[in-house]
């Protein structure tokens, strides 16, 4: 994507977020505690760990995006959005392939890896995730009122490095899609508990 109309980009991201909400509601919403905490091995995250990971990212990014939108002086929306080279690299690394496959694997920083960091996890991380996605839909609506290019968001692993708002939204939503696919793949595992 070299350039795209800002309204089309935000509309596409809203649609993708709504699809993510529907997939999680349909597939994970009614699973038992045993199912959401099941792991096929110590290297693989449980469903609850996947959603705890996504919720931790949402906590950081949603708050920062909302603050930046609220405080920005760049209130003139740009009609066309162009990614920066860094931004394009960030969101492309998260984007699923055409067959909904992960093209490149990453190690999550310990702070965001609930299999390693020992932080407590709620029993309802998937429910919290769905609530966070409704927040994201509101953020996308607010983003229509500002410049997707000039509003900058610091990334979670380095407050010095910043992404354009448009790139940050792409990164966060593709990251959500990537891990929701991971969750759906886990449910299809042959040993996934029936109850």
TIVO-2410 file (N, C-alpha, C; in nm, 3 decimals):
# residues 195
REC num residu      c1      c2      c3 atome chaine
REC   1      X   0.085  -0.118   0.000     N      A
REC   1      X   0.000   0.000   0.000    CA      A
REC   1      X   0.089   0.124   0.000     C      A
REC   2      X   0.098   0.191  -0.112     N      A
REC   2      X   0.179   0.313  -0.119    CA      A
REC   2      X   0.100   0.429  -0.060     C      A
REC   3      X  -0.023   0.445  -0.104     N      A
REC   3      X  -0.108   0.550  -0.049    CA      A
REC   3      X  -0.253   0.504  -0.058     C      A
REC   4      X  -0.335   0.556   0.032     N      A
REC   4      X  -0.475   0.516   0.036    CA      A
REC   4      X  -0.555   0.633   0.092     C      A
REC   5      X  -0.680   0.645   0.048     N      A
REC   5      X  -0.766   0.748   0.105    CA      A
REC   5      X  -0.786   0.717   0.252     C      A
REC   6      X  -0.772   0.818   0.335     N      A
REC   6      X  -0.780   0.800   0.480    CA      A
REC   6      X  -0.913   0.738   0.523     C      A
REC   7      X  -1.022   0.784   0.463     N      A
REC   7      X  -1.153   0.732   0.502    CA      A
REC   7      X  -1.167   0.584   0.464     C      A
REC   8      X  -1.110   0.546   0.350     N      A
REC   8      X  -1.115   0.406   0.307    CA      A
REC   8      X  -1.033   0.320   0.402     C      A
REC   9      X  -0.914   0.368   0.438     N      A
REC   9      X  -0.828   0.294   0.532    CA      A
REC   9      X  -0.900   0.272   0.665     C      A
REC  10      X  -0.957   0.378   0.721     N      A
REC  10      X  -1.024   0.366   0.850    CA      A
REC  10      X  -1.148   0.277   0.841     C      A
REC  11      X  -1.219   0.284   0.729     N      A
REC  11      X  -1.336   0.198   0.709    CA      A
REC  11      X  -1.293   0.052   0.700     C      A
REC  12      X  -1.185   0.024   0.626     N      A
REC  12      X  -1.134  -0.113   0.614    CA      A
REC  12      X  -1.091  -0.168   0.751     C      A
REC  13      X  -1.025  -0.083   0.831     N      A
REC  13      X  -0.981  -0.126   0.964    CA      A
REC  13      X  -1.100  -0.148   1.057     C      A
REC  14      X  -1.204  -0.067   1.041     N      A
REC  14      X  -1.327  -0.088   1.121    CA      A
REC  14      X  -1.392  -0.221   1.085     C      A
REC  15      X  -1.397  -0.251   0.956     N      A
REC  15      X  -1.457  -0.378   0.911    CA      A
REC  15      X  -1.377  -0.496   0.964     C      A
REC  16      X  -1.244  -0.487   0.956     N      A
REC  16      X  -1.159  -0.594   1.006    CA      A
REC  16      X  -1.179  -0.613   1.157     C      A
REC  17      X  -1.189  -0.503   1.230     N      A
REC  17      X  -1.211  -0.510   1.375    CA      A
REC  17      X  -1.346  -0.575   1.406     C      A
REC  18      X  -1.448  -0.542   1.328     N      A
REC  18      X  -1.580  -0.605   1.349    CA      A
REC  18      X  -1.575  -0.754   1.319     C      A
REC  19      X  -1.498  -0.792   1.217     N      A
REC  19      X  -1.482  -0.935   1.185    CA      A
REC  19      X  -1.411  -1.007   1.301     C      A
REC  20      X  -1.311  -0.942   1.357     N      A
REC  20      X  -1.237  -0.999   1.470    CA      A
REC  20      X  -1.332  -1.020   1.589     C      A
REC  21      X  -1.415  -0.920   1.618     N      A
REC  21      X  -1.512  -0.931   1.728    CA      A
REC  21      X  -1.604  -1.051   1.704     C      A
REC  22      X  -1.655  -1.064   1.582     N      A
REC  22      X  -1.748  -1.174   1.550    CA      A
REC  22      X  -1.681  -1.310   1.565     C      A
REC  23      X  -1.557  -1.322   1.516     N      A
REC  23      X  -1.485  -1.450   1.525    CA      A
REC  23      X  -1.462  -1.490   1.670     C      A
REC  24      X  -1.420  -1.396   1.751     N      A
REC  24      X  -1.392  -1.427   1.892    CA      A
REC  24      X  -1.522  -1.458   1.966     C      A
REC  25      X  -1.625  -1.379   1.942     N      A
REC  25      X  -1.755  -1.403   2.008    CA      A
REC  25      X  -1.808  -1.542   1.974     C      A
REC  26      X  -1.800  -1.578   1.848     N      A
REC  26      X  -1.855  -1.705   1.800    CA      A
REC  26      X  -1.772  -1.824   1.846     C      A
REC  27      X  -1.641  -1.814   1.839     N      A
REC  27      X  -1.554  -1.930   1.863    CA      A
REC  27      X  -1.508  -1.948   2.007     C      A
REC  28      X  -1.491  -1.839   2.079     N      A
REC  28      X  -1.427  -1.847   2.210    CA      A
REC  28      X  -1.522  -1.809   2.323     C      A
REC  29      X  -1.627  -1.736   2.290     N      A
REC  29      X  -1.717  -1.682   2.391    CA      A
REC  29      X  -1.778  -1.782   2.487     C      A
REC  30      X  -1.800  -1.906   2.445     N      A
REC  30      X  -1.871  -2.003   2.530    CA      A
REC  30      X  -1.783  -2.121   2.573     C      A
REC  31      X  -1.652  -2.104   2.569     N      A
REC  31      X  -1.563  -2.214   2.608    CA      A
REC  31      X  -1.550  -2.223   2.760     C      A
REC  32      X  -1.517  -2.341   2.807     N      A
REC  32      X  -1.501  -2.365   2.951    CA      A
REC  32      X  -1.366  -2.310   2.999     C      A
REC  33      X  -1.351  -2.301   3.131     N      A
REC  33      X  -1.225  -2.257   3.192    CA      A
REC  33      X  -1.114  -2.354   3.151     C      A
REC  34      X  -1.145  -2.483   3.150     N      A
REC  34      X  -1.047  -2.585   3.110    CA      A
REC  34      X  -0.999  -2.560   2.966     C      A
REC  35      X  -1.093  -2.530   2.877     N      A
REC  35      X  -1.057  -2.507   2.736    CA      A
REC  35      X  -0.974  -2.380   2.718     C      A
REC  36      X  -1.011  -2.272   2.785     N      A
REC  36      X  -0.938  -2.147   2.762    CA      A
REC  36      X  -0.799  -2.148   2.825     C      A
REC  37      X  -0.776  -2.241   2.919     N      A
REC  37      X  -0.643  -2.250   2.983    CA      A
REC  37      X  -0.558  -2.366   2.930     C      A
REC  38      X  -0.612  -2.443   2.835     N      A
REC  38      X  -0.540  -2.558   2.782    CA      A
REC  38      X  -0.425  -2.517   2.692     C      A
REC  39      X  -0.312  -2.589   2.708     N      A
REC  39      X  -0.194  -2.569   2.622    CA      A
REC  39      X  -0.145  -2.706   2.575     C      A
REC  40      X  -0.117  -2.721   2.447     N      A
REC  40      X  -0.067  -2.851   2.400    CA      A
REC  40      X   0.075  -2.881   2.449     C      A
REC  41      X   0.150  -2.776   2.482     N      A
REC  41      X   0.287  -2.792   2.534    CA      A
REC  41      X   0.329  -2.661   2.601     C      A
REC  42      X   0.444  -2.661   2.665     N      A
REC  42      X   0.488  -2.543   2.740    CA      A
REC  42      X   0.532  -2.428   2.649     C      A
REC  43      X   0.554  -2.457   2.522     N      A
REC  43      X   0.597  -2.353   2.426    CA      A
REC  43      X   0.478  -2.276   2.368     C      A
REC  44      X   0.360  -2.332   2.377     N      A
REC  44      X   0.241  -2.275   2.314    CA      A
REC  44      X   0.157  -2.202   2.419     C      A
REC  45      X   0.103  -2.088   2.380     N      A
REC  45      X   0.015  -2.013   2.470    CA      A
REC  45      X  -0.124  -2.073   2.472     C      A
REC  46      X  -0.189  -2.061   2.588     N      A
REC  46      X  -0.331  -2.096   2.597    CA      A
REC  46      X  -0.413  -1.982   2.536     C      A
REC  47      X  -0.541  -2.008   2.514     N      A
REC  47      X  -0.630  -1.902   2.464    CA      A
REC  47      X  -0.627  -1.782   2.558     C      A
REC  48      X  -0.632  -1.808   2.688     N      A
REC  48      X  -0.633  -1.699   2.785    CA      A
REC  48      X  -0.504  -1.617   2.779     C      A
REC  49      X  -0.391  -1.685   2.758     N      A
REC  49      X  -0.263  -1.614   2.747    CA      A
REC  49      X  -0.257  -1.530   2.619     C      A
REC  50      X  -0.314  -1.583   2.511     N      A
REC  50      X  -0.319  -1.506   2.385    CA      A
REC  50      X  -0.396  -1.376   2.407     C      A
REC  51      X  -0.514  -1.387   2.470     N      A
REC  51      X  -0.596  -1.267   2.488    CA      A
REC  51      X  -0.541  -1.174   2.596     C      A
REC  52      X  -0.472  -1.229   2.695     N      A
REC  52      X  -0.404  -1.143   2.795    CA      A
REC  52      X  -0.295  -1.061   2.724     C      A
REC  53      X  -0.224  -1.125   2.633     N      A
REC  53      X  -0.120  -1.057   2.552    CA      A
REC  53      X  -0.182  -0.942   2.472     C      A
REC  54      X  -0.291  -0.970   2.403     N      A
REC  54      X  -0.357  -0.867   2.322    CA      A
REC  54      X  -0.413  -0.755   2.410     C      A
REC  55      X  -0.467  -0.790   2.526     N      A
REC  55      X  -0.522  -0.689   2.616    CA      A
REC  55      X  -0.414  -0.599   2.673     C      A
REC  56      X  -0.296  -0.655   2.698     N      A
REC  56      X  -0.185  -0.574   2.748    CA      A
REC  56      X  -0.142  -0.472   2.642     C      A
REC  57      X  -0.136  -0.515   2.517     N      A
REC  57      X  -0.103  -0.422   2.407    CA      A
REC  57      X  -0.213  -0.317   2.393     C      A
REC  58      X  -0.338  -0.361   2.402     N      A
REC  58      X  -0.450  -0.266   2.389    CA      A
REC  58      X  -0.444  -0.162   2.500     C      A
REC  59      X  -0.411  -0.206   2.621     N      A
REC  59      X  -0.402  -0.112   2.732    CA      A
REC  59      X  -0.301  -0.001   2.701     C      A
REC  60      X  -0.187  -0.040   2.647     N      A
REC  60      X  -0.085   0.059   2.613    CA      A
REC  60      X  -0.128   0.146   2.494     C      A
REC  61      X  -0.162   0.081   2.382     N      A
REC  61      X  -0.187   0.157   2.259    CA      A
REC  61      X  -0.317   0.237   2.263     C      A
REC  62      X  -0.424   0.180   2.312     N      A
REC  62      X  -0.551   0.254   2.314    CA      A
REC  62      X  -0.537   0.383   2.394     C      A
REC  63      X  -0.476   0.372   2.511     N      A
REC  63      X  -0.460   0.490   2.597    CA      A
REC  63      X  -0.374   0.595   2.528     C      A
REC  64      X  -0.262   0.552   2.469     N      A
REC  64      X  -0.172   0.647   2.402    CA      A
REC  64      X  -0.235   0.710   2.278     C      A
REC  65      X  -0.305   0.630   2.200     N      A
REC  65      X  -0.370   0.683   2.079    CA      A
REC  65      X  -0.476   0.785   2.119     C      A
REC  66      X  -0.559   0.750   2.217     N      A
REC  66      X  -0.666   0.842   2.259    CA      A
REC  66      X  -0.608   0.973   2.311     C      A
REC  67      X  -0.501   0.966   2.390     N      A
REC  67      X  -0.438   1.088   2.442    CA      A
REC  67      X  -0.385   1.175   2.328     C      A
REC  68      X  -0.317   1.112   2.234     N      A
REC  68      X  -0.258   1.188   2.122    CA      A
REC  68      X  -0.366   1.251   2.035     C      A
REC  69      X  -0.474   1.180   2.012     N      A
REC  69      X  -0.584   1.236   1.932    CA      A
REC  69      X  -0.646   1.355   2.007     C      A
REC  70      X  -0.666   1.337   2.136     N      A
REC  70      X  -0.727   1.441   2.219    CA      A
REC  70      X  -0.642   1.569   2.222     C      A
REC  71      X  -0.509   1.552   2.231     N      A
REC  71      X  -0.421   1.667   2.253    CA      A
REC  71      X  -0.359   1.724   2.125     C      A
REC  72      X  -0.379   1.659   2.012     N      A
REC  72      X  -0.311   1.704   1.891    CA      A
REC  72      X  -0.360   1.839   1.841     C      A
REC  73      X  -0.269   1.911   1.778     N      A
REC  73      X  -0.309   2.035   1.710    CA      A
REC  73      X  -0.336   2.008   1.562     C      A
REC  74      X  -0.308   1.885   1.517     N      A
REC  74      X  -0.327   1.848   1.376    CA      A
REC  74      X  -0.469   1.799   1.354     C      A
REC  75      X  -0.562   1.893   1.359     N      A
REC  75      X  -0.705   1.862   1.351    CA      A
REC  75      X  -0.757   1.857   1.208     C      A
REC  76      X  -0.671   1.882   1.112     N      A
REC  76      X  -0.713   1.879   0.971    CA      A
REC  76      X  -0.688   1.739   0.915     C      A
REC  77      X  -0.793   1.659   0.894     N      A
REC  77      X  -0.771   1.524   0.841    CA      A
REC  77      X  -0.708   1.531   0.702     C      A
REC  78      X  -0.614   1.442   0.675     N      A
REC  78      X  -0.554   1.435   0.542    CA      A
REC  78      X  -0.639   1.340   0.457     C      A
REC  79      X  -0.660   1.377   0.332     N      A
REC  79      X  -0.746   1.294   0.247    CA      A
REC  79      X  -0.676   1.164   0.208     C      A
REC  80      X  -0.542   1.168   0.197     N      A
REC  80      X  -0.466   1.049   0.158    CA      A
REC  80      X  -0.363   1.017   0.266     C      A
REC  81      X  -0.352   0.890   0.300     N      A
REC  81      X  -0.251   0.848   0.397    CA      A
REC  81      X  -0.140   0.774   0.325     C      A
REC  82      X  -0.015   0.808   0.360     N      A
REC  82      X   0.104   0.739   0.309    CA      A
REC  82      X   0.183   0.689   0.429     C      A
REC  83      X   0.215   0.560   0.430     N      A
REC  83      X   0.294   0.501   0.538    CA      A
REC  83      X   0.437   0.551   0.532     C      A
REC  84      X   0.501   0.561   0.648     N      A
REC  84      X   0.645   0.585   0.653    CA      A
REC  84      X   0.714   0.450   0.628     C      A
REC  85      X   0.842   0.450   0.588     N      A
REC  85      X   0.912   0.321   0.570    CA      A
REC  85      X   0.911   0.236   0.698     C      A
REC  86      X   0.933   0.299   0.815     N      A
REC  86      X   0.932   0.226   0.942    CA      A
REC  86      X   0.792   0.171   0.971     C      A
REC  87      X   0.691   0.254   0.950     N      A
REC  87      X   0.552   0.211   0.975    CA      A
REC  87      X   0.512   0.096   0.886     C      A
REC  88      X   0.544   0.107   0.758     N      A
REC  88      X   0.509   0.000   0.663    CA      A
REC  88      X   0.577  -0.131   0.704     C      A
REC  89      X   0.704  -0.122   0.743     N      A
REC  89      X   0.777  -0.241   0.788    CA      A
REC  89      X   0.711  -0.302   0.912     C      A
REC  90      X   0.667  -0.217   1.006     N      A
REC  90      X   0.605  -0.264   1.130    CA      A
REC  90      X   0.475  -0.338   1.102     C      A
REC  91      X   0.384  -0.275   1.027     N      A
REC  91      X   0.254  -0.341   1.008    CA      A
REC  91      X   0.262  -0.457   0.910     C      A
REC  92      X   0.352  -0.450   0.812     N      A
REC  92      X   0.366  -0.562   0.719    CA      A
REC  92      X   0.417  -0.687   0.791     C      A
REC  93      X   0.501  -0.667   0.893     N      A
REC  93      X   0.554  -0.781   0.968    CA      A
REC  93      X   0.443  -0.852   1.047     C      A
REC  94      X   0.335  -0.781   1.078     N      A
REC  94      X   0.223  -0.838   1.154    CA      A
REC  94      X   0.115  -0.897   1.064     C      A
REC  95      X   0.105  -0.847   0.943     N      A
REC  95      X  -0.005  -0.885   0.852    CA      A
REC  95      X   0.000  -1.033   0.817     C      A
REC  96      X  -0.115  -1.097   0.824     N      A
REC  96      X  -0.124  -1.237   0.785    CA      A
REC  96      X  -0.109  -1.251   0.634     C      A
REC  97      X  -0.065  -1.369   0.591     N      A
REC  97      X  -0.058  -1.397   0.448    CA      A
REC  97      X  -0.197  -1.419   0.390     C      A
REC  98      X  -0.203  -1.438   0.259     N      A
REC  98      X  -0.332  -1.456   0.191    CA      A
REC  98      X  -0.408  -1.579   0.241     C      A
REC  99      X  -0.335  -1.681   0.287     N      A
REC  99      X  -0.397  -1.803   0.338    CA      A
REC  99      X  -0.418  -1.797   0.489     C      A
REC 100      X  -0.421  -1.676   0.544     N      A
REC 100      X  -0.435  -1.653   0.688    CA      A
REC 100      X  -0.324  -1.723   0.767     C      A
REC 101      X  -0.206  -1.725   0.708     N      A
REC 101      X  -0.091  -1.785   0.775    CA      A
REC 101      X   0.003  -1.676   0.826     C      A
REC 102      X   0.079  -1.712   0.928     N      A
REC 102      X   0.179  -1.620   0.984    CA      A
REC 102      X   0.304  -1.632   0.899     C      A
REC 103      X   0.345  -1.521   0.838     N      A
REC 103      X   0.461  -1.523   0.750    CA      A
REC 103      X   0.592  -1.517   0.828     C      A
REC 104      X   0.589  -1.445   0.942     N      A
REC 104      X   0.711  -1.426   1.019    CA      A
REC 104      X   0.678  -1.435   1.167     C      A
REC 105      X   0.753  -1.516   1.241     N      A
REC 105      X   0.727  -1.531   1.385    CA      A
REC 105      X   0.818  -1.438   1.464     C      A
REC 106      X   0.767  -1.392   1.577     N      A
REC 106      X   0.840  -1.303   1.667    CA      A
REC 106      X   0.831  -1.356   1.808     C      A
REC 107      X   0.929  -1.321   1.890     N      A
REC 107      X   0.921  -1.348   2.034    CA      A
REC 107      X   0.861  -1.225   2.100     C      A
REC 108      X   0.757  -1.246   2.176     N      A
REC 108      X   0.695  -1.134   2.248    CA      A
REC 108      X   0.788  -1.090   2.360     C      A
REC 109      X   0.801  -0.958   2.382     N      A
REC 109      X   0.878  -0.913   2.498    CA      A
REC 109      X   0.820  -0.973   2.626     C      A
REC 110      X   0.906  -1.001   2.724     N      A
REC 110      X   0.863  -1.071   2.846    CA      A
REC 110      X   0.743  -1.003   2.912     C      A
REC 111      X   0.742  -0.871   2.909     N      A
REC 111      X   0.632  -0.794   2.970    CA      A
REC 111      X   0.497  -0.832   2.909     C      A
REC 112      X   0.498  -0.873   2.781     N      A
REC 112      X   0.374  -0.907   2.711    CA      A
REC 112      X   0.357  -1.057   2.689     C      A
REC 113      X   0.445  -1.138   2.749     N      A
REC 113      X   0.439  -1.283   2.735    CA      A
REC 113      X   0.393  -1.344   2.868     C      A
REC 114      X   0.265  -1.378   2.874     N      A
REC 114      X   0.205  -1.423   2.999    CA      A
REC 114      X   0.240  -1.568   3.032     C      A
REC 115      X   0.307  -1.638   2.942     N      A
REC 115      X   0.358  -1.771   2.972    CA      A
REC 115      X   0.488  -1.761   3.050     C      A
REC 116      X   0.555  -1.645   3.042     N      A
REC 116      X   0.684  -1.625   3.108    CA      A
REC 116      X   0.683  -1.527   3.224     C      A
REC 117      X   0.601  -1.423   3.216     N      A
REC 117      X   0.616  -1.313   3.312    CA      A
REC 117      X   0.549  -1.335   3.447     C      A
REC 118      X   0.469  -1.438   3.460     N      A
REC 118      X   0.409  -1.468   3.590    CA      A
REC 118      X   0.300  -1.372   3.636     C      A
REC 119      X   0.262  -1.277   3.552     N      A
REC 119      X   0.155  -1.185   3.589    CA      A
REC 119      X   0.022  -1.259   3.593     C      A
REC 120      X  -0.067  -1.221   3.683     N      A
REC 120      X  -0.196  -1.289   3.691    CA      A
REC 120      X  -0.282  -1.260   3.566     C      A
REC 121      X  -0.363  -1.358   3.531     N      A
REC 121      X  -0.452  -1.346   3.415    CA      A
REC 121      X  -0.595  -1.365   3.463     C      A
REC 122      X  -0.685  -1.282   3.416     N      A
REC 122      X  -0.827  -1.296   3.450    CA      A
REC 122      X  -0.883  -1.419   3.378     C      A
REC 123      X  -0.994  -1.470   3.427     N      A
REC 123      X  -1.058  -1.585   3.360    CA      A
REC 123      X  -1.130  -1.543   3.233     C      A
REC 124      X  -1.154  -1.415   3.218     N      A
REC 124      X  -1.237  -1.367   3.106    CA      A
REC 124      X  -1.158  -1.279   3.009     C      A
REC 125      X  -1.035  -1.314   2.978     N      A
REC 125      X  -0.953  -1.230   2.890    CA      A
REC 125      X  -1.016  -1.211   2.752     C      A
REC 126      X  -1.084  -1.313   2.700     N      A
REC 126      X  -1.149  -1.300   2.569    CA      A
REC 126      X  -1.262  -1.198   2.575     C      A
REC 127      X  -1.336  -1.197   2.685     N      A
REC 127      X  -1.445  -1.099   2.702    CA      A
REC 127      X  -1.388  -0.958   2.709     C      A
REC 128      X  -1.280  -0.942   2.784     N      A
REC 128      X  -1.213  -0.812   2.794    CA      A
REC 128      X  -1.163  -0.769   2.656     C      A
REC 129      X  -1.109  -0.865   2.580     N      A
REC 129      X  -1.060  -0.836   2.445    CA      A
REC 129      X  -1.173  -0.780   2.357     C      A
REC 130      X  -1.289  -0.842   2.364     N      A
REC 130      X  -1.403  -0.794   2.283    CA      A
REC 130      X  -1.439  -0.651   2.323     C      A
REC 131      X  -1.439  -0.622   2.453     N      A
REC 131      X  -1.465  -0.485   2.500    CA      A
REC 131      X  -1.361  -0.388   2.444     C      A
REC 132      X  -1.236  -0.432   2.444     N      A
REC 132      X  -1.127  -0.349   2.391    CA      A
REC 132      X  -1.144  -0.323   2.242     C      A
REC 133      X  -1.201  -0.419   2.171     N      A
REC 133      X  -1.222  -0.400   2.027    CA      A
REC 133      X  -1.333  -0.299   2.000     C      A
REC 134      X  -1.430  -0.292   2.088     N      A
REC 134      X  -1.533  -0.188   2.076    CA      A
REC 134      X  -1.469  -0.050   2.101     C      A
REC 135      X  -1.373  -0.047   2.194     N      A
REC 135      X  -1.294   0.076   2.216    CA      A
REC 135      X  -1.221   0.115   2.088     C      A
REC 136      X  -1.161   0.013   2.022     N      A
REC 136      X  -1.088   0.040   1.898    CA      A
REC 136      X  -1.179   0.097   1.791     C      A
REC 137      X  -1.301   0.049   1.783     N      A
REC 137      X  -1.396   0.105   1.685    CA      A
REC 137      X  -1.419   0.254   1.713     C      A
REC 138      X  -1.427   0.291   1.840     N      A
REC 138      X  -1.441   0.433   1.876    CA      A
REC 138      X  -1.316   0.512   1.840     C      A
REC 139      X  -1.199   0.452   1.862     N      A
REC 139      X  -1.073   0.518   1.827    CA      A
REC 139      X  -1.066   0.543   1.677     C      A
REC 140      X  -1.109   0.445   1.598     N      A
REC 140      X  -1.108   0.461   1.452    CA      A
REC 140      X  -1.202   0.574   1.410     C      A
REC 141      X  -1.313   0.587   1.480     N      A
REC 141      X  -1.407   0.697   1.452    CA      A
REC 141      X  -1.343   0.832   1.484     C      A
REC 142      X  -1.276   0.840   1.599     N      A
REC 142      X  -1.207   0.964   1.638    CA      A
REC 142      X  -1.094   0.999   1.541     C      A
REC 143      X  -1.033   0.897   1.483     N      A
REC 143      X  -0.920   0.917   1.392    CA      A
REC 143      X  -0.961   0.987   1.262     C      A
REC 144      X  -1.090   0.983   1.231     N      A
REC 144      X  -1.140   1.054   1.113    CA      A
REC 144      X  -1.122   1.205   1.125     C      A
REC 145      X  -1.107   1.254   1.249     N      A
REC 145      X  -1.106   1.398   1.275    CA      A
REC 145      X  -0.966   1.459   1.286     C      A
REC 146      X  -0.861   1.376   1.265     N      A
REC 146      X  -0.724   1.426   1.279    CA      A
REC 146      X  -0.639   1.377   1.161     C      A
REC 147      X  -0.515   1.424   1.156     N      A
REC 147      X  -0.422   1.382   1.051    CA      A
REC 147      X  -0.362   1.247   1.086     C      A
REC 148      X  -0.384   1.148   1.002     N      A
REC 148      X  -0.327   1.014   1.024    CA      A
REC 148      X  -0.176   1.015   1.005     C      A
REC 149      X  -0.127   1.118   0.940     N      A
REC 149      X   0.017   1.127   0.911    CA      A
REC 149      X   0.092   1.205   1.018     C      A
REC 150      X   0.033   1.313   1.066     N      A
REC 150      X   0.106   1.402   1.157    CA      A
REC 150      X   0.093   1.365   1.305     C      A
REC 151      X  -0.014   1.297   1.343     N      A
REC 151      X  -0.027   1.250   1.481    CA      A
REC 151      X   0.066   1.129   1.495     C      A
REC 152      X   0.154   1.132   1.596     N      A
REC 152      X   0.254   1.027   1.613    CA      A
REC 152      X   0.233   0.955   1.746     C      A
REC 153      X   0.251   0.823   1.742     N      A
REC 153      X   0.228   0.738   1.859    CA      A
REC 153      X   0.357   0.666   1.895     C      A
REC 154      X   0.405   0.680   2.021     N      A
REC 154      X   0.527   0.606   2.061    CA      A
REC 154      X   0.498   0.455   2.067     C      A
REC 155      X   0.592   0.374   2.019     N      A
REC 155      X   0.570   0.230   2.021    CA      A
REC 155      X   0.594   0.175   2.162     C      A
REC 156      X   0.542   0.057   2.188     N      A
REC 156      X   0.544   0.002   2.324    CA      A
REC 156      X   0.684  -0.035   2.373     C      A
REC 157      X   0.774  -0.072   2.283     N      A
REC 157      X   0.906  -0.117   2.328    CA      A
REC 157      X   1.010  -0.005   2.333     C      A
REC 158      X   0.974   0.115   2.281     N      A
REC 158      X   1.065   0.229   2.287    CA      A
REC 158      X   0.984   0.357   2.271     C      A
REC 159      X   0.974   0.434   2.378     N      A
REC 159      X   0.892   0.556   2.374    CA      A
REC 159      X   0.952   0.662   2.281     C      A
REC 160      X   1.079   0.643   2.243     N      A
REC 160      X   1.146   0.740   2.154    CA      A
REC 160      X   1.100   0.721   2.010     C      A
REC 161      X   1.082   0.594   1.969     N      A
REC 161      X   1.041   0.563   1.832    CA      A
REC 161      X   0.890   0.582   1.822     C      A
REC 162      X   0.848   0.656   1.719     N      A
REC 162      X   0.705   0.684   1.702    CA      A
REC 162      X   0.659   0.645   1.562     C      A
REC 163      X   0.534   0.601   1.555     N      A
REC 163      X   0.472   0.567   1.428    CA      A
REC 163      X   0.364   0.671   1.397     C      A
REC 164      X   0.344   0.694   1.270     N      A
REC 164      X   0.228   0.775   1.229    CA      A
REC 164      X   0.102   0.705   1.277     C      A
REC 165      X   0.000   0.782   1.311     N      A
REC 165      X  -0.124   0.725   1.362    CA      A
REC 165      X  -0.178   0.617   1.268     C      A
REC 166      X  -0.180   0.642   1.138     N      A
REC 166      X  -0.230   0.543   1.042    CA      A
REC 166      X  -0.152   0.413   1.048     C      A
REC 167      X  -0.019   0.423   1.056     N      A
REC 167      X   0.066   0.304   1.066    CA      A
REC 167      X   0.043   0.231   1.197     C      A
REC 168      X   0.027   0.306   1.304     N      A
REC 168      X   0.005   0.247   1.436    CA      A
REC 168      X  -0.127   0.169   1.438     C      A
REC 169      X  -0.232   0.227   1.381     N      A
REC 169      X  -0.361   0.158   1.376    CA      A
REC 169      X  -0.350   0.029   1.294     C      A
REC 170      X  -0.281   0.035   1.181     N      A
REC 170      X  -0.260  -0.085   1.100    CA      A
REC 170      X  -0.184  -0.191   1.180     C      A
REC 171      X  -0.078  -0.149   1.247     N      A
REC 171      X   0.004  -0.242   1.326    CA      A
REC 171      X  -0.080  -0.310   1.434     C      A
REC 172      X  -0.153  -0.232   1.512     N      A
REC 172      X  -0.230  -0.287   1.625    CA      A
REC 172      X  -0.340  -0.381   1.575     C      A
REC 173      X  -0.410  -0.343   1.471     N      A
REC 173      X  -0.522  -0.424   1.423    CA      A
REC 173      X  -0.472  -0.550   1.352     C      A
REC 174      X  -0.364  -0.541   1.276     N      A
REC 174      X  -0.306  -0.662   1.216    CA      A
REC 174      X  -0.249  -0.754   1.323     C      A
REC 175      X  -0.195  -0.697   1.429     N      A
REC 175      X  -0.145  -0.776   1.542    CA      A
REC 175      X  -0.262  -0.851   1.608     C      A
REC 176      X  -0.376  -0.783   1.624     N      A
REC 176      X  -0.496  -0.850   1.677    CA      A
REC 176      X  -0.538  -0.965   1.587     C      A
REC 177      X  -0.545  -0.938   1.458     N      A
REC 177      X  -0.590  -1.040   1.362    CA      A
REC 177      X  -0.497  -1.162   1.367     C      A
REC 178      X  -0.367  -1.136   1.374     N      A
REC 178      X  -0.266  -1.241   1.377    CA      A
REC 178      X  -0.288  -1.335   1.497     C      A
REC 179      X  -0.310  -1.276   1.616     N      A
REC 179      X  -0.326  -1.359   1.735    CA      A
REC 179      X  -0.464  -1.423   1.746     C      A
REC 180      X  -0.565  -1.360   1.689     N      A
REC 180      X  -0.697  -1.425   1.685    CA      A
REC 180      X  -0.687  -1.549   1.596     C      A
REC 181      X  -0.613  -1.540   1.487     N      A
REC 181      X  -0.591  -1.658   1.402    CA      A
REC 181      X  -0.517  -1.767   1.479     C      A
REC 182      X  -0.418  -1.726   1.560     N      A
REC 182      X  -0.346  -1.820   1.646    CA      A
REC 182      X  -0.444  -1.891   1.740     C      A
REC 183      X  -0.537  -1.815   1.797     N      A
REC 183      X  -0.638  -1.873   1.888    CA      A
REC 183      X  -0.729  -1.971   1.813     C      A
REC 184      X  -0.772  -1.934   1.694     N      A
REC 184      X  -0.859  -2.022   1.615    CA      A
REC 184      X  -0.786  -2.150   1.577     C      A
REC 185      X  -0.657  -2.139   1.545     N      A
REC 185      X  -0.576  -2.258   1.513    CA      A
REC 185      X  -0.563  -2.349   1.635     C      A
REC 186      X  -0.550  -2.290   1.754     N      A
REC 186      X  -0.539  -2.368   1.877    CA      A
REC 186      X  -0.667  -2.450   1.902     C      A
REC 187      X  -0.782  -2.388   1.876     N      A
REC 187      X  -0.910  -2.458   1.894    CA      A
REC 187      X  -0.920  -2.578   1.799     C      A
REC 188      X  -0.855  -2.570   1.684     N      A
REC 188      X  -0.859  -2.680   1.586    CA      A
REC 188      X  -0.757  -2.791   1.618     C      A
REC 189      X  -0.675  -2.771   1.721     N      A
REC 189      X  -0.574  -2.871   1.757    CA      A
REC 189      X  -0.644  -3.004   1.787     C      A
REC 190      X  -0.589  -3.116   1.739     N      A
REC 190      X  -0.658  -3.246   1.761    CA      A
REC 190      X  -0.679  -3.283   1.907     C      A
REC 191      X  -0.595  -3.232   1.996     N      A
REC 191      X  -0.610  -3.264   2.139    CA      A
REC 191      X  -0.683  -3.158   2.218     C      A
REC 192      X  -0.739  -3.058   2.151     N      A
REC 192      X  -0.810  -2.951   2.223    CA      A
REC 192      X  -0.927  -3.014   2.300     C      A
REC 193      X  -0.939  -2.982   2.430     N      A
REC 193      X  -1.045  -3.046   2.511    CA      A
REC 193      X  -1.185  -3.023   2.457     C      A
REC 194      X  -1.267  -3.126   2.468     N      A
REC 194      X  -1.407  -3.115   2.421    CA      A
REC 194      X  -1.490  -3.030   2.516     C      A
REC 195      X  -1.453  -3.027   2.647     N      A
REC 195      X  -1.525  -2.948   2.746    CA      A
REC 195      X  -1.428  -2.878   2.839     C      A
***
